[in-house]
Amino acid sequence: MPTHHLVSAPKLQIGEVAKRTELTVDAIRFYEKQRLLPKALRTGGHFRLYTPQDIERIGFIRRMQALGFSLREIRELADLRTHSAEACESVRRLLKAKLAEIRKKQGEMERLEAELVVDLRKCDAELRSRRRHTPGACPVLEASGGGTK
């Protein structure tokens, strides 16, 4: 089995990787510091060198971030990729946990939305009332304990 393709794979400096991945140099360094990327190879002048596999891994990291995974979870998922055949159960567990977390947040957001709608209706009613009567205190601030009485 030839391994020369690993040796001859093009190595890119961090600036080129940043351009190709649409990240900043600092973000790439951060990923490395957080152990999301393996330590980069270095030139004699201490410039970081990255492989196409590193670029692919950065793409994976970004996809997982877009799905809401934390850096710790992404590190775990990235490590599981090296054992892809045995990793399915672990990946499934992480996905189920993330889905439960998202559903909980979604419920919280729906409750927040309902509260905001009620408060907006109170403001609208007060503003309509002000056209006919003397202005009263803002009902949202009064109900929120923001009043001075």
C-alpha positions in Angstrom: 0.0 0.0 0.0 1.7 3.2 -1.1 2.0 6.0 1.4 3.8 8.5 -0.7 0.6 10.5 -1.1 0.8 11.4 2.6 4.3 12.7 2.2 3.7 14.6 -0.9 0.4 16.1 0.2 0.6 19.9 -0.2 1.2 21.8 3.0 -0.3 25.2 3.4 0.6 28.1 5.7 -2.0 29.4 8.1 -2.8 32.5 6.0 -3.7 30.3 3.0 -5.8 28.0 5.2 -7.6 31.1 6.6 -8.5 32.2 3.1 -9.7 28.8 2.0 -11.8 28.3 5.1 -13.0 31.9 5.4 -11.7 32.0 9.0 -9.2 34.3 10.7 -5.7 33.2 11.5 -6.6 33.7 15.1 -9.6 31.4 14.8 -7.4 28.6 13.4 -4.8 29.1 16.2 -7.7 29.0 18.7 -8.9 25.7 17.2 -5.4 24.3 17.6 -5.1 25.6 21.2 -8.5 24.0 22.0 -7.2 20.7 20.5 -9.9 20.7 17.8 -7.0 20.6 15.3 -3.8 18.6 15.8 -0.6 20.5 16.4 0.4 21.9 13.1 3.7 20.8 11.5 6.3 23.6 11.5 8.8 24.8 9.0 12.4 25.6 9.9 11.2 29.2 10.4 8.4 28.0 12.8 5.6 28.7 10.3 2.6 26.4 10.8 1.9 24.0 8.0 -1.5 22.4 7.4 -2.6 19.5 5.3 -5.8 19.1 3.2 -7.0 16.8 6.0 -6.7 19.8 8.4 -8.8 21.9 6.1 -11.4 19.2 5.9 -11.4 19.0 9.7 -11.9 22.7 9.9 -15.0 22.3 7.7 -16.2 19.6 10.0 -15.7 21.8 13.0 -17.7 24.6 11.4 -20.5 22.3 10.4 -20.8 21.0 14.0 -20.7 24.6 15.4 -23.5 25.5 13.0 -25.5 22.6 14.6 -25.0 24.1 18.0 -22.4 21.7 19.4 -20.0 23.1 22.0 -16.2 23.0 21.5 -16.0 20.1 23.9 -18.7 18.2 22.0 -17.0 18.9 18.7 -13.7 17.7 20.1 -15.4 14.5 21.1 -17.1 14.1 17.7 -13.8 14.8 15.9 -12.1 12.1 18.0 -14.9 9.7 17.2 -14.4 10.2 13.5 -11.1 8.3 13.7 -13.2 5.3 14.9 -16.1 5.8 12.6 -17.3 2.2 12.4 -17.4 1.8 16.2 -18.5 5.4 16.9 -22.1 5.3 15.8 -23.6 4.6 19.2 -21.6 7.4 20.8 -22.5 9.8 18.0 -26.2 8.9 18.4 -26.0 9.6 22.1 -24.5 13.1 21.4 -27.1 13.9 18.8 -30.0 12.8 21.1 -28.6 15.0 23.9 -28.2 18.0 21.5 -31.7 17.5 20.2 -33.1 17.4 23.8 -31.1 20.6 24.6 -32.4 22.4 21.5 -36.0 21.3 22.2 -35.7 22.7 25.8 -34.3 26.0 24.5 -37.1 26.1 21.9 -39.7 25.7 24.7 -38.0 28.5 26.7 -38.0 30.8 23.6 -41.7 30.1 23.0 -42.5 31.1 26.6 -40.4 34.2 26.2 -42.2 35.0 23.0 -45.6 34.6 24.6 -44.5 37.0 27.5 -43.3 39.6 25.0 -46.5 39.4 23.0 -48.5 40.0 26.2 -46.3 42.9 27.2 -46.5 44.4 23.8 -50.3 44.2 23.9 -50.2 46.1 27.3 -48.1 48.8 25.7 -50.4 49.1 22.7 -53.5 49.3 25.0 -51.8 52.1 27.1 -50.8 54.1 24.0 -54.3 53.8 22.6 -55.7 54.9 26.0 -53.4 57.9 26.0 -55.2 59.3 23.0 -58.4 59.6 25.0 -57.2 59.9 28.6 -54.4 61.2 30.8 -51.3 59.0 30.3 -50.7 56.4 32.9 -47.5 54.6 33.9 -46.1 52.1 31.5 -48.0 48.9 32.4 -45.0 46.7 31.5 -42.7 48.6 33.9 -45.3 48.6 36.6 -45.9 44.9 36.3 -42.1 44.3 36.2 -41.6 46.0 39.5 -39.9 48.9 37.7 -42.4 51.5 39.1 -41.6 53.9 41.9 -44.7 53.2 44.0 
